[in-house]
């Protein structure tokens, strides 16, 4: 019988537990620059259901989080237009780490160091379940995507680039 790997708490799992959110834990072998596609492949998940947490900033360098399908890119032009900003761009990794309190590759939208506005690609909310980072590289949690709206106050926006 395979021994269940014990996973130590992260700020994200503490945040979820404090709010009594049901989730399942899915550790995997982290691969630098492997991204959501790699974790989906290793765990046998559809990359469309693996959601990446991206730390971006507006034209005034104000941070924001964007939740996007693992196999899609963010249209920063569309996003900026949707949220009434002139521009949106990804933060540099060290800036993203500072805002979120997580290392890039292990960024979770839950339990971040700073409270930031959260935007979620609207089509994610149609999924029955998503896998999203649990606050550490090589660690996803599966949960209901509605949690992002009800507990994070995520605003649904259509910002995925067409394939």
C-alpha positions, 0 to 999 in steps of 0.5 A: 500500500502506497504511503500517503505523502504528508504535506505540511501546511502552507499559508494557502491551506491554512487559509482554506481550512480556516474558511472550511473549504473542501479541497484535495491535495495533489503533490507532484514533482516540480519542474522549473518552467514546467508550468501548469502543462507539466503538473496537468500531465504528471497528475493526469489532469486536463490542463484546461482545469489546472488554473495558474495564478499570475501576479501582474501589475497595472500602469501604476505598478499596483499588483493584481492576481489573474487566474487563468486556464493552464493551457491559455494565455492572458490577453493583457490588452483585454484584461486592462480594458475590462478592468478600466486600466491603461495597461497590465503586465506580468510582474518580474518574479522577485516583485511577484514573490514580494507581493504574494509571499510565495515563490513564482511556480508556487503562487496560490491566490489564497493566503497571499501576503498582500490583499490584491484584486483578483480577476478570474477568466470567466470560463473557469467558473463553468468548470465543476472543479479546478486544480490550483496551486496550494502555496508551494512548488509541486503542490496543487489543490482541487476545489470548486472554482466558485470559492475564488468568487465567494471567498476571494472576491474574484471578478470574472473577466473574459481575458483568455487569448483565443487559441 
